[in-house]
Amino acid sequence: MSSDVDSDKIFKALADKRRRKILDLLKNAPKTTGTLCEAFPELDRCTVMQHMRVLEAADLIIVQRKGRERWNHLNALPIKDIHDRWIGEFAENAVTMLASLKSDLEAREDR
């Protein structure tokens, strides 16, 4: 990850449940902007587009124009970077601590 500013943009983008839903919709395949707007009937197109701009600014979606259509692709690399920086190391430490606890408990049982 290149900077804390990038991290802030990613966390801000992920903080909203509608933006997380947009990313969920893009997990399996790219979608047109129209298709994504249809997934939020309670919001007007302009509001959905504002959410998409936040995701694009955080580099979580990549936009590709094909004729009159705007195709939106998930870019999972920034999320992986967040995982590697914030979760991976902690998960590794937790597994090490659990293994140590298991060893200690087994050693006590053997006494």
A tleap script that builds the chain and sets N, CA, C and O, in Angstrom:
source leaprc.protein.ff14SB
mol = sequence {
  NMET SER SER ASP VAL ASP SER ASP LYS ILE
  PHE LYS ALA LEU ALA ASP LYS ARG ARG ARG
  LYS ILE LEU ASP LEU LEU LYS ASN ALA PRO
  LYS THR THR GLY THR LEU CYS GLU ALA PHE
  PRO GLU LEU ASP ARG CYS THR VAL MET GLN
  HIE MET ARG VAL LEU GLU ALA ALA ASP LEU
  ILE ILE VAL GLN ARG LYS GLY ARG GLU ARG
  TRP ASN HIE LEU ASN ALA LEU PRO ILE LYS
  ASP ILE HIE ASP ARG TRP ILE GLY GLU PHE
  ALA GLU ASN ALA VAL THR MET LEU ALA SER
  LEU LYS SER ASP LEU GLU ALA ARG GLU ASP
  CARG
}
set mol.1.N position { 0.851 -1.159 0.000 }
set mol.1.CA position { 0.000 0.000 0.000 }
set mol.1.C position { 0.898 1.223 0.000 }
set mol.1.O position { 1.900 1.264 0.713 }
set mol.2.N position { 0.546 2.201 -0.784 }
set mol.2.CA position { 1.491 3.287 -0.964 }
set mol.2.C position { 1.471 4.317 0.155 }
set mol.2.O position { 2.503 4.934 0.420 }
set mol.3.N position { 0.338 4.532 0.824 }
set mol.3.CA position { 0.346 5.553 1.862 }
set mol.3.C position { -0.866 5.419 2.777 }
set mol.3.O position { -1.817 4.687 2.501 }
set mol.4.N position { -0.783 6.163 3.881 }
set mol.4.CA position { -1.925 6.191 4.799 }
set mol.4.C position { -3.108 6.920 4.171 }
set mol.4.O position { -4.258 6.640 4.510 }
set mol.5.N position { -2.838 7.849 3.262 }
set mol.5.CA position { -3.927 8.542 2.560 }
set mol.5.C position { -4.734 7.525 1.753 }
set mol.5.O position { -5.964 7.575 1.740 }
set mol.6.N position { -4.037 6.599 1.079 }
set mol.6.CA position { -4.725 5.546 0.336 }
set mol.6.C position { -5.552 4.673 1.281 }
set mol.6.O position { -6.691 4.321 0.973 }
set mol.7.N position { -4.977 4.328 2.426 }
set mol.7.CA position { -5.695 3.522 3.412 }
set mol.7.C position { -6.942 4.242 3.888 }
set mol.7.O position { -8.002 3.631 4.028 }
set mol.8.N position { -6.822 5.537 4.138 }
set mol.8.CA position { -7.981 6.318 4.592 }
set mol.8.C position { -9.097 6.292 3.559 }
set mol.8.O position { -10.270 6.164 3.908 }
set mol.9.N position { -8.731 6.413 2.283 }
set mol.9.CA position { -9.745 6.375 1.223 }
set mol.9.C position { -10.437 5.012 1.171 }
set mol.9.O position { -11.649 4.927 0.970 }
set mol.10.N position { -9.663 3.965 1.354 }
set mol.10.CA position { -10.229 2.607 1.306 }
set mol.10.C position { -11.164 2.388 2.488 }
set mol.10.O position { -12.283 1.905 2.315 }
set mol.11.N position { -10.706 2.742 3.697 }
set mol.11.CA position { -11.557 2.575 4.875 }
set mol.11.C position { -12.826 3.414 4.758 }
set mol.11.O position { -13.906 2.955 5.129 }
set mol.12.N position { -12.707 4.636 4.248 }
set mol.12.CA position { -13.884 5.491 4.058 }
set mol.12.C position { -14.850 4.836 3.073 }
set mol.12.O position { -16.060 4.810 3.298 }
set mol.13.N position { -14.307 4.315 1.994 }
set mol.13.CA position { -15.159 3.675 0.982 }
set mol.13.C position { -15.869 2.456 1.545 }
set mol.13.O position { -17.040 2.228 1.243 }
set mol.14.N position { -15.172 1.669 2.362 }
set mol.14.CA position { -15.753 0.447 2.923 }
set mol.14.C position { -16.693 0.712 4.098 }
set mol.14.O position { -17.414 -0.186 4.530 }
set mol.15.N position { -16.688 1.934 4.613 }
set mol.15.CA position { -17.490 2.256 5.795 }
set mol.15.C position { -18.991 2.283 5.507 }
set mol.15.O position { -19.795 2.116 6.424 }
set mol.16.N position { -19.371 2.487 4.274 }
set mol.16.CA position { -20.789 2.601 3.939 }
set mol.16.C position { -21.344 1.278 3.418 }
set mol.16.O position { -20.751 0.657 2.537 }
set mol.17.N position { -22.483 0.847 3.962 }
set mol.17.CA position { -23.045 -0.457 3.583 }
set mol.17.C position { -23.464 -0.508 2.115 }
set mol.17.O position { -23.419 -1.576 1.504 }
set mol.18.N position { -23.867 0.619 1.540 }
set mol.18.CA position { -24.254 0.611 0.122 }
set mol.18.C position { -23.036 0.428 -0.772 }
set mol.18.O position { -23.111 -0.246 -1.799 }
set mol.19.N position { -21.922 1.021 -0.388 }
set mol.19.CA position { -20.705 0.828 -1.180 }
set mol.19.C position { -20.202 -0.606 -1.054 }
set mol.19.O position { -19.706 -1.185 -2.021 }
set mol.20.N position { -20.333 -1.178 0.151 }
set mol.20.CA position { -19.960 -2.599 0.299 }
set mol.20.C position { -20.871 -3.477 -0.556 }
set mol.20.O position { -20.417 -4.474 -1.119 }
set mol.21.N position { -22.145 -3.119 -0.656 }
set mol.21.CA position { -23.061 -3.895 -1.497 }
set mol.21.C position { -22.664 -3.788 -2.974 }
set mol.21.O position { -22.731 -4.773 -3.710 }
set mol.22.N position { -22.255 -2.606 -3.399 }
set mol.22.CA position { -21.796 -2.439 -4.785 }
set mol.22.C position { -20.610 -3.373 -5.035 }
set mol.22.O position { -20.560 -4.051 -6.062 }
set mol.23.N position { -19.666 -3.410 -4.110 }
set mol.23.CA position { -18.509 -4.305 -4.272 }
set mol.23.C position { -18.946 -5.762 -4.289 }
set mol.23.O position { -18.424 -6.559 -5.068 }
set mol.24.N position { -19.905 -6.113 -3.429 }
set mol.24.CA position { -20.437 -7.487 -3.437 }
set mol.24.C position { -21.036 -7.831 -4.798 }
set mol.24.O position { -20.857 -8.942 -5.297 }
set mol.25.N position { -21.743 -6.882 -5.392 }
set mol.25.CA position { -22.365 -7.115 -6.698 }
set mol.25.C position { -21.323 -7.317 -7.797 }
set mol.25.O position { -21.593 -7.967 -8.806 }
set mol.26.N position { -20.140 -6.760 -7.594 }
set mol.26.CA position { -19.084 -6.858 -8.608 }
set mol.26.C position { -18.146 -8.040 -8.374 }
set mol.26.O position { -17.243 -8.272 -9.177 }
set mol.27.N position { -18.345 -8.791 -7.287 }
set mol.27.CA position { -17.429 -9.895 -6.949 }
set mol.27.C position { -17.280 -10.920 -8.062 }
set mol.27.O position { -16.168 -11.347 -8.373 }
set mol.28.N position { -18.389 -11.312 -8.659 }
set mol.28.CA position { -18.346 -12.414 -9.629 }
set mol.28.C position { -18.165 -11.963 -11.072 }
set mol.28.O position { -17.685 -12.729 -11.907 }
set mol.29.N position { -18.541 -10.737 -11.366 }
set mol.29.CA position { -18.439 -10.260 -12.748 }
set mol.29.C position { -18.651 -8.750 -12.786 }
set mol.29.O position { -19.334 -8.195 -11.926 }
set mol.30.N position { -18.067 -8.086 -13.782 }
set mol.30.CA position { -18.307 -6.652 -13.919 }
set mol.30.C position { -19.779 -6.385 -14.251 }
set mol.30.O position { -20.472 -7.237 -14.806 }
set mol.31.N position { -20.231 -5.189 -13.899 }
set mol.31.CA position { -21.614 -4.790 -14.154 }
set mol.31.C position { -21.628 -3.390 -14.757 }
set mol.31.O position { -20.726 -2.583 -14.531 }
set mol.32.N position { -22.668 -3.130 -15.525 }
set mol.32.CA position { -22.826 -1.777 -16.045 }
set mol.32.C position { -23.329 -0.877 -14.923 }
set mol.32.O position { -23.880 -1.346 -13.926 }
set mol.33.N position { -23.132 0.408 -15.103 }
set mol.33.CA position { -23.619 1.372 -14.120 }
set mol.33.C position { -25.134 1.272 -13.990 }
set mol.33.O position { -25.667 1.358 -12.884 }
set mol.34.N position { -25.825 1.094 -15.100 }
set mol.34.CA position { -27.279 0.954 -15.062 }
set mol.34.C position { -27.722 -0.231 -14.214 }
set mol.34.O position { -28.670 -0.122 -13.435 }
set mol.35.N position { -27.045 -1.350 -14.362 }
set mol.35.CA position { -27.371 -2.547 -13.573 }
set mol.35.C position { -27.153 -2.278 -12.094 }
set mol.35.O position { -27.974 -2.677 -11.268 }
set mol.36.N position { -26.065 -1.610 -11.749 }
set mol.36.CA position { -25.795 -1.296 -10.348 }
set mol.36.C position { -26.846 -0.329 -9.795 }
set mol.36.O position { -27.273 -0.469 -8.649 }
set mol.37.N position { -27.256 0.636 -10.594 }
set mol.37.CA position { -28.290 1.579 -10.145 }
set mol.37.C position { -29.613 0.857 -9.890 }
set mol.37.O position { -30.336 1.197 -8.953 }
set mol.38.N position { -29.927 -0.122 -10.710 }
set mol.38.CA position { -31.169 -0.891 -10.530 }
set mol.38.C position { -31.163 -1.681 -9.229 }
set mol.38.O position { -32.229 -2.004 -8.703 }
set mol.39.N position { -30.005 -1.993 -8.707 }
set mol.39.CA position { -29.903 -2.751 -7.455 }
set mol.39.C position { -30.250 -1.896 -6.237 }
set mol.39.O position { -30.376 -2.416 -5.129 }
set mol.40.N position { -30.405 -0.595 -6.437 }
set mol.40.CA position { -30.721 0.334 -5.349 }
set mol.40.C position { -31.952 1.163 -5.718 }
set mol.40.O position { -31.839 2.366 -5.956 }
set mol.41.N position { -33.120 0.535 -5.766 }
set mol.41.CA position { -34.324 1.270 -6.189 }
set mol.41.C position { -34.691 2.417 -5.246 }
set mol.41.O position { -35.413 3.334 -5.636 }
set mol.42.N position { -34.194 2.367 -4.006 }
set mol.42.CA position { -34.500 3.423 -3.034 }
set mol.42.C position { -33.645 4.674 -3.249 }
set mol.42.O position { -33.916 5.717 -2.653 }
set mol.43.N position { -32.615 4.577 -4.097 }
set mol.43.CA position { -31.716 5.701 -4.358 }
set mol.43.C position { -31.861 6.175 -5.796 }
set mol.43.O position { -32.154 5.389 -6.697 }
set mol.44.N position { -31.651 7.467 -5.995 }
set mol.44.CA position { -31.645 7.951 -7.381 }
set mol.44.C position { -30.274 7.676 -7.997 }
set mol.44.O position { -29.301 7.414 -7.290 }
set mol.45.N position { -30.221 7.739 -9.302 }
set mol.45.CA position { -28.996 7.412 -10.044 }
set mol.45.C position { -27.811 8.283 -9.601 }
set mol.45.O position { -26.682 7.804 -9.495 }
set mol.46.N position { -28.083 9.549 -9.350 }
set mol.46.CA position { -27.026 10.484 -8.947 }
set mol.46.C position { -26.376 10.036 -7.628 }
set mol.46.O position { -25.156 10.124 -7.485 }
set mol.47.N position { -27.159 9.569 -6.686 }
set mol.47.CA position { -26.632 9.121 -5.399 }
set mol.47.C position { -25.784 7.860 -5.571 }
set mol.47.O position { -24.713 7.744 -4.975 }
set mol.48.N position { -26.260 6.921 -6.382 }
set mol.48.CA position { -25.481 5.706 -6.650 }
set mol.48.C position { -24.158 6.083 -7.314 }
set mol.48.O position { -23.111 5.530 -6.977 }
set mol.49.N position { -24.206 7.010 -8.242 }
set mol.49.CA position { -22.982 7.450 -8.922 }
set mol.49.C position { -22.004 8.099 -7.933 }
set mol.49.O position { -20.792 7.929 -8.070 }
set mol.50.N position { -22.512 8.837 -6.943 }
set mol.50.CA position { -21.633 9.431 -5.932 }
set mol.50.C position { -20.913 8.331 -5.146 }
set mol.50.O position { -19.717 8.436 -4.873 }
set mol.51.N position { -21.648 7.284 -4.787 }
set mol.51.CA position { -21.023 6.164 -4.087 }
set mol.51.C position { -19.964 5.502 -4.968 }
set mol.51.O position { -18.897 5.121 -4.487 }
set mol.52.N position { -20.259 5.372 -6.228 }
set mol.52.CA position { -19.309 4.745 -7.152 }
set mol.52.C position { -18.054 5.609 -7.324 }
set mol.52.O position { -16.954 5.080 -7.482 }
set mol.53.N position { -18.218 6.925 -7.295 }
set mol.53.CA position { -17.047 7.811 -7.381 }
set mol.53.C position { -16.127 7.633 -6.166 }
set mol.53.O position { -14.904 7.668 -6.301 }
set mol.54.N position { -16.720 7.441 -4.977 }
set mol.54.CA position { -15.912 7.196 -3.776 }
set mol.54.C position { -15.132 5.893 -3.943 }
set mol.54.O position { -13.948 5.827 -3.613 }
set mol.55.N position { -15.800 4.859 -4.458 }
set mol.55.CA position { -15.131 3.571 -4.682 }
set mol.55.C position { -14.028 3.698 -5.729 }
set mol.55.O position { -12.959 3.101 -5.595 }
set mol.56.N position { -14.295 4.472 -6.761 }
set mol.56.CA position { -13.287 4.668 -7.814 }
set mol.56.C position { -12.091 5.460 -7.276 }
set mol.56.O position { -10.947 5.149 -7.607 }
set mol.57.N position { -12.347 6.478 -6.451 }
set mol.57.CA position { -11.258 7.274 -5.861 }
set mol.57.C position { -10.385 6.418 -4.945 }
set mol.57.O position { -9.191 6.678 -4.797 }
set mol.58.N position { -10.985 5.395 -4.330 }
set mol.58.CA position { -10.229 4.486 -3.462 }
set mol.58.C position { -9.604 3.356 -4.264 }
set mol.58.O position { -8.974 2.466 -3.692 }
set mol.59.N position { -9.769 3.381 -5.575 }
set mol.59.CA position { -9.214 2.369 -6.482 }
set mol.59.C position { -9.828 0.987 -6.251 }
set mol.59.O position { -9.204 -0.031 -6.550 }
set mol.60.N position { -11.056 0.953 -5.717 }
set mol.60.CA position { -11.731 -0.320 -5.479 }
set mol.60.C position { -12.552 -0.777 -6.680 }
set mol.60.O position { -12.895 -1.953 -6.795 }
set mol.61.N position { -12.862 0.156 -7.570 }
set mol.61.CA position { -13.477 -0.233 -8.841 }
set mol.61.C position { -12.700 0.417 -9.975 }
set mol.61.O position { -12.158 1.515 -9.852 }
set mol.62.N position { -12.672 -0.302 -11.068 }
set mol.62.CA position { -12.032 0.194 -12.289 }
set mol.62.C position { -13.137 0.324 -13.325 }
set mol.62.O position { -13.904 -0.611 -13.556 }
set mol.63.N position { -13.205 1.487 -13.940 }
set mol.63.CA position { -14.256 1.770 -14.912 }
set mol.63.C position { -13.702 1.604 -16.319 }
set mol.63.O position { -12.612 2.071 -16.647 }
set mol.64.N position { -14.498 0.919 -17.139 }
set mol.64.CA position { -14.132 0.729 -18.540 }
set mol.64.C position { -15.336 1.135 -19.378 }
set mol.64.O position { -16.441 0.631 -19.177 }
set mol.65.N position { -15.120 2.035 -20.301 }
set mol.65.CA position { -16.214 2.472 -21.179 }
set mol.65.C position { -16.202 1.650 -22.458 }
set mol.65.O position { -15.173 1.487 -23.113 }
set mol.66.N position { -17.376 1.140 -22.789 }
set mol.66.CA position { -17.573 0.407 -24.045 }
set mol.66.C position { -18.760 1.038 -24.746 }
set mol.66.O position { -19.913 0.779 -24.401 }
set mol.67.N position { -18.467 1.863 -25.725 }
set mol.67.CA position { -19.545 2.582 -26.397 }
set mol.67.C position { -20.227 3.512 -25.408 }
set mol.67.O position { -19.577 4.340 -24.770 }
set mol.68.N position { -21.535 3.372 -25.287 }
set mol.68.CA position { -22.286 4.214 -24.354 }
set mol.68.C position { -22.360 3.620 -22.956 }
set mol.68.O position { -22.863 4.256 -22.030 }
set mol.69.N position { -21.863 2.412 -22.806 }
set mol.69.CA position { -21.956 1.744 -21.505 }
set mol.69.C position { -20.693 1.959 -20.684 }
set mol.69.O position { -19.585 2.060 -21.210 }
set mol.70.N position { -20.898 2.024 -19.410 }
set mol.70.CA position { -19.804 2.149 -18.439 }
set mol.70.C position { -19.795 0.856 -17.637 }
set mol.70.O position { -20.727 0.576 -16.882 }
set mol.71.N position { -18.734 0.067 -17.806 }
set mol.71.CA position { -18.594 -1.210 -17.100 }
set mol.71.C position { -17.713 -1.002 -15.882 }
set mol.71.O position { -16.668 -0.356 -15.961 }
set mol.72.N position { -18.139 -1.548 -14.766 }
set mol.72.CA position { -17.449 -1.395 -13.492 }
set mol.72.C position { -16.897 -2.749 -13.068 }
set mol.72.O position { -17.625 -3.738 -12.990 }
set mol.73.N position { -15.601 -2.772 -12.797 }
set mol.73.CA position { -14.903 -3.996 -12.411 }
set mol.73.C position { -14.393 -3.838 -10.979 }
set mol.73.O position { -13.923 -2.767 -10.597 }
set mol.74.N position { -14.487 -4.901 -10.199 }
set mol.74.CA position { -13.921 -4.901 -8.854 }
set mol.74.C position { -12.400 -4.960 -8.942 }
set mol.74.O position { -11.839 -5.750 -9.701 }
set mol.75.N position { -11.751 -4.122 -8.161 }
set mol.75.CA position { -10.297 -4.194 -8.005 }
set mol.75.C position { -10.045 -4.606 -6.554 }
set mol.75.O position { -10.100 -3.769 -5.653 }
set mol.76.N position { -9.773 -5.866 -6.331 }
set mol.76.CA position { -9.621 -6.392 -4.973 }
set mol.76.C position { -8.226 -6.159 -4.385 }
set mol.76.O position { -8.016 -6.425 -3.202 }
set mol.77.N position { -7.282 -5.676 -5.168 }
set mol.77.CA position { -5.914 -5.499 -4.664 }
set mol.77.C position { -5.820 -4.563 -3.458 }
set mol.77.O position { -5.096 -4.879 -2.514 }
set mol.78.N position { -6.520 -3.425 -3.449 }
set mol.78.CA position { -6.435 -2.582 -2.245 }
set mol.78.C position { -6.973 -3.284 -0.991 }
set mol.78.O position { -6.468 -3.055 0.108 }
set mol.79.N position { -7.981 -4.127 -1.147 }
set mol.79.CA position { -8.519 -4.864 -0.007 }
set mol.79.C position { -7.494 -5.899 0.465 }
set mol.79.O position { -7.331 -6.112 1.667 }
set mol.80.N position { -6.812 -6.533 -0.474 }
set mol.80.CA position { -5.760 -7.481 -0.115 }
set mol.80.C position { -4.633 -6.770 0.630 }
set mol.80.O position { -4.087 -7.297 1.599 }
set mol.81.N position { -4.290 -5.558 0.164 }
set mol.81.CA position { -3.253 -4.787 0.850 }
set mol.81.C position { -3.657 -4.485 2.290 }
set mol.81.O position { -2.834 -4.575 3.201 }
set mol.82.N position { -4.934 -4.125 2.496 }
set mol.82.CA position { -5.444 -3.874 3.853 }
set mol.82.C position { -5.323 -5.153 4.675 }
set mol.82.O position { -4.873 -5.121 5.821 }
set mol.83.N position { -5.724 -6.270 4.092 }
set mol.83.CA position { -5.631 -7.555 4.787 }
set mol.83.C position { -4.195 -7.852 5.182 }
set mol.83.O position { -3.913 -8.201 6.329 }
set mol.84.N position { -3.295 -7.710 4.225 }
set mol.84.CA position { -1.887 -8.029 4.497 }
set mol.84.C position { -1.314 -7.142 5.604 }
set mol.84.O position { -0.540 -7.601 6.445 }
set mol.85.N position { -1.701 -5.880 5.591 }
set mol.85.CA position { -1.143 -4.940 6.570 }
set mol.85.C position { -1.796 -5.074 7.938 }
set mol.85.O position { -1.107 -5.045 8.958 }
set mol.86.N position { -3.103 -5.218 7.970 }
set mol.86.CA position { -3.822 -5.112 9.231 }
set mol.86.C position { -4.323 -6.431 9.792 }
set mol.86.O position { -4.502 -6.546 11.005 }
set mol.87.N position { -4.553 -7.419 8.959 }
set mol.87.CA position { -5.185 -8.649 9.438 }
set mol.87.C position { -4.206 -9.814 9.434 }
set mol.87.O position { -4.111 -10.539 10.424 }
set mol.88.N position { -3.492 -10.003 8.359 }
set mol.88.CA position { -2.606 -11.145 8.217 }
set mol.88.C position { -1.654 -11.324 9.380 }
set mol.88.O position { -1.540 -12.422 9.926 }
set mol.89.N position { -0.973 -10.266 9.765 }
set mol.89.CA position { 0.002 -10.348 10.860 }
set mol.89.C position { -0.690 -10.681 12.181 }
set mol.89.O position { -0.182 -11.484 12.964 }
set mol.90.N position { -1.854 -10.063 12.432 }
set mol.90.CA position { -2.578 -10.330 13.674 }
set mol.90.C position { -3.104 -11.758 13.702 }
set mol.90.O position { -3.077 -12.409 14.746 }
set mol.91.N position { -3.579 -12.244 12.569 }
set mol.91.CA position { -4.072 -13.619 12.504 }
set mol.91.C position { -2.936 -14.596 12.766 }
set mol.91.O position { -3.110 -15.587 13.476 }
set mol.92.N position { -1.787 -14.317 12.197 }
set mol.92.CA position { -0.617 -15.178 12.406 }
set mol.92.C position { -0.240 -15.209 13.889 }
set mol.92.O position { 0.048 -16.272 14.439 }
set mol.93.N position { -0.244 -14.042 14.530 }
set mol.93.CA position { 0.068 -13.974 15.957 }
set mol.93.C position { -0.967 -14.736 16.781 }
set mol.93.O position { -0.617 -15.420 17.743 }
set mol.94.N position { -2.227 -14.618 16.409 }
set mol.94.CA position { -3.287 -15.318 17.143 }
set mol.94.C position { -3.108 -16.830 17.035 }
set mol.94.O position { -3.274 -17.543 18.025 }
set mol.95.N position { -2.775 -17.322 15.855 }
set mol.95.CA position { -2.562 -18.756 15.666 }
set mol.95.C position { -1.370 -19.226 16.497 }
set mol.95.O position { -1.419 -20.297 17.100 }
set mol.96.N position { -0.311 -18.438 16.531 }
set mol.96.CA position { 0.870 -18.776 17.336 }
set mol.96.C position { 0.511 -18.827 18.820 }
set mol.96.O position { 0.945 -19.728 19.538 }
set mol.97.N position { -0.274 -17.866 19.269 }
set mol.97.CA position { -0.684 -17.851 20.678 }
set mol.97.C position { -1.554 -19.060 21.004 }
set mol.97.O position { -1.396 -19.662 22.066 }
set mol.98.N position { -2.470 -19.426 20.108 }
set mol.98.CA position { -3.327 -20.591 20.337 }
set mol.98.C position { -2.501 -21.879 20.372 }
set mol.98.O position { -2.756 -22.760 21.193 }
set mol.99.N position { -1.530 -21.987 19.494 }
set mol.99.CA position { -0.665 -23.168 19.488 }
set mol.99.C position { 0.115 -23.265 20.796 }
set mol.99.O position { 0.264 -24.352 21.354 }
set mol.100.N position { 0.606 -22.144 21.278 }
set mol.100.CA position { 1.343 -22.105 22.536 }
set mol.100.C position { 0.429 -22.495 23.698 }
set mol.100.O position { 0.836 -23.258 24.574 }
set mol.101.N position { -0.776 -21.988 23.712 }
set mol.101.CA position { -1.744 -22.325 24.751 }
set mol.101.C position { -2.047 -23.821 24.736 }
set mol.101.O position { -2.104 -24.460 25.786 }
set mol.102.N position { -2.240 -24.371 23.549 }
set mol.102.CA position { -2.519 -25.803 23.411 }
set mol.102.C position { -1.356 -26.618 23.979 }
set mol.102.O position { -1.565 -27.576 24.724 }
set mol.103.N position { -0.137 -26.232 23.623 }
set mol.103.CA position { 1.053 -26.932 24.136 }
set mol.103.C position { 1.115 -26.877 25.649 }
set mol.103.O position { 1.379 -27.886 26.304 }
set mol.104.N position { 0.870 -25.692 26.208 }
set mol.104.CA position { 0.899 -25.534 27.667 }
set mol.104.C position { -0.147 -26.418 28.336 }
set mol.104.O position { 0.134 -27.074 29.339 }
set mol.105.N position { -1.357 -26.432 27.775 }
set mol.105.CA position { -2.429 -27.248 28.364 }
set mol.105.C position { -2.104 -28.734 28.269 }
set mol.105.O position { -2.341 -29.485 29.216 }
set mol.106.N position { -1.566 -29.158 27.134 }
set mol.106.CA position { -1.197 -30.561 26.979 }
set mol.106.C position { -0.081 -30.951 27.931 }
set mol.106.O position { -0.074 -32.064 28.456 }
set mol.107.N position { 0.861 -30.049 28.160 }
set mol.107.CA position { 1.973 -30.314 29.079 }
set mol.107.C position { 1.456 -30.463 30.505 }
set mol.107.O position { 1.972 -31.283 31.265 }
set mol.108.N position { 0.458 -29.692 30.875 }
set mol.108.CA position { -0.125 -29.788 32.222 }
set mol.108.C position { -0.866 -31.106 32.391 }
set mol.108.O position { -0.844 -31.701 33.468 }
set mol.109.N position { -1.530 -31.568 31.316 }
set mol.109.CA position { -2.267 -32.837 31.387 }
set mol.109.C position { -1.306 -34.011 31.595 }
set mol.109.O position { -1.645 -34.992 32.257 }
set mol.110.N position { -0.116 -33.899 31.029 }
set mol.110.CA position { 0.871 -34.993 31.121 }
set mol.110.C position { 1.484 -35.100 32.517 }
set mol.110.O position { 2.072 -36.130 32.847 }
set mol.111.N position { 1.362 -34.084 33.322 }
set mol.111.CA position { 1.975 -34.099 34.656 }
set mol.111.C position { 1.184 -34.925 35.614 }
set mol.111.O position { 1.557 -35.046 36.780 }
savepdb mol mol.pdb
quit
